[in-house]
Amino acid sequence: MKKASFAIYITTLFVVVYCLFIIFEMPYSFIMATFLVLHIIVIWMIYAILKSKDEPKVTFDEKFYLDASFKPTILKK
């Protein structure tokens, strides 16, 4: 998950920089270039997450969210 975490941090940082460019009314060329590069970075982040060697140790039925202890609600008919 180390490579995937790095990709997530870089992508998040880039999104924040993009938003700051808009807030501080940077030149349009900076905003547009950042917007275009952001798409490539998001694709790289998705690729890094999907190719990550980490596998969950529990199934979706056992634990609904991996970062919390919620269990899925099972509706009975």
N, C-alpha and C positions, 0 to 999 in steps of 0.2 A: 504494500500500500504506500510505500515511500515515494515511488515515482508518481503514483496517482495523486497523493497529497500535494506534492510539489506542483503538479499541473493545476490542481484546484486553487492553490494559493496564488499562482501566477495569473490565472484567469480572473480570479476575484480582484486582484490588484489592478489588472488592466481595465476591468469594468468600472472600478472606482475612479481611475485616472480618466476614463472616457466621460464619466459623469461630471468630474471636476472641470474638464475642458468645456463642457456645455454650460455649467454654472458660471464659470469665469469668462464666458463669451470669447473663447480663443478663436483664432481665424478658422474659417470654414474648412480650409484644406487640412488643418490638423484634426478637426473633428471627423471629417470624412475618411481620412487615412486611418485613424484609430478605429472607426466603425468597420472599415473593410478588414483590417488586421484582426479585429476582435472575432470575426467569424472563423478565421483560420485557427485562432487560439482555442475557441470553443470546440471545434472539431478535434483538435489535438488533445484537449482535456477528455472528451468523450472516448477517444481511442485509447488513451492511457488508462482510463477507468475500466473499460471493457477488456483490455489486455492484461490487467492486473492479475497476479498469481494468487491473490488472496481470495479465499472462498469462505462463505459463511459457514459457521459450525452448526447452525440450527436451520430448520426449514421454515418456510413462510407460515405453515400451519402451527408450528410450535411457538413462534415469536413473530408478531405482526411487524414490529419495527425493530431493527437491529440495535438502535441506540437507546431504546426504552424497554421497559418490561411489560408493555401492553400485550394482551392476547387478543386475537381476533374474535369478534362477536359472531357466534354461530346461531343463525336463525333456525328455529325448529318449525316444521310445517305441521 
